[in-house]
Amino acid sequence: MTTPGDPSEPIDLQIADILRAVPYPANKDRIVEIARDAGASNELLAILDGLPEQDYADVDAVTRLIGSNYGPGLGL
């Protein structure tokens, strides 16, 4: 069984797991903090740290930006 942010999971699943664990609304720093505390991979932390500094209302608000920045390869 994997945990949120498990580095052995594909990156898109890591992202989905972490974003489901975030209490929204949340700002970028809070999302990164939750990911770091969950043991997220450096790759995932770098993706989340690249998000714009703003408040996010829900998971969809974050995944739209990640998808637009990193392309359709992330099947969120």
Stockholm file with secondary structure:
# STOCKHOLM 1.0

chainA/1-76         MTTPGDPSEPIDLQIADILRAVPYPANKDRIVEIARDAGASNELLAILDGLPEQDYADVDAVTRLIGSNYGPGLGL
#=GR chainA/1-76 SS CCCTTCTTSCHHHHHHHHHHHSCSSEEHHHHHHHHHHTTCCHHHHHHHHTSCSSEECSHHHHHHHHHHHHCTTSCC
#=GC SS_cons        CCCTTCTTSCHHHHHHHHHHHSCSSEEHHHHHHHHHHTTCCHHHHHHHHTSCSSEECSHHHHHHHHHHHHCTTSCC
//
